[in-house]
Structures are given as C-alpha cells and as structure tokens.
C-alpha cells in the first residue's frame, strides 16, 4: 500500500468499497538439452530449448491529478477550449481538502 493512500477501512467508509488487494503471480520455466533419440545421438549437434513465463499482476494504482475548478471552467470564453473541457472530468474533492 502506498503510504500516501488512505487505509482500507477509511476508503470503505468513504466510498462504500475498500482498496482492492495487491496480487502478483510470477511463473517461469526453462528446459534445454540435446536431442537423443533411438539410433540418433544429438549430443553436440542438435539441441532443444523451451521457455514459458506468465506474469499476472493485479494491483491498485491510485491516480490523482489536478483538474480545472468549476470557477475556472466558468471563466473560459473560447468555444474550442470550452468544448475540450467536456472531455476533462469535473473536480470531485471538496475545496480545501
């Protein structure tokens, strides 16, 4: 957990659900060697190499950024900028928090 994040219990009280648990699964496998068949010895001639890797990472990455306040949005007079502001989410924190 990030030291700057709220605790799981505070998040549960604030949002109704807690922070998702961090999970990470890392697998690996390597297999190599000469090919030896009946009647054929591949030592120093024919080799096989196999590799398998699977990495499953499930983690919560908090993302916070500053967006224009409602007062700043209201002050925009340029119609192009006003249209672009519709693509940016409105602030969701109370002022001063």
Secondary structure, 3 states (H helix, E strand, C coil): CCCCCCCHHHHHHHHCCCCCCCEEEECCEEEEEECEECCEECCCCCEEEEEECCEEEECCCCCCCCCCCHHHHHCCCCHHHHHHHCCCCCCCCCCCC
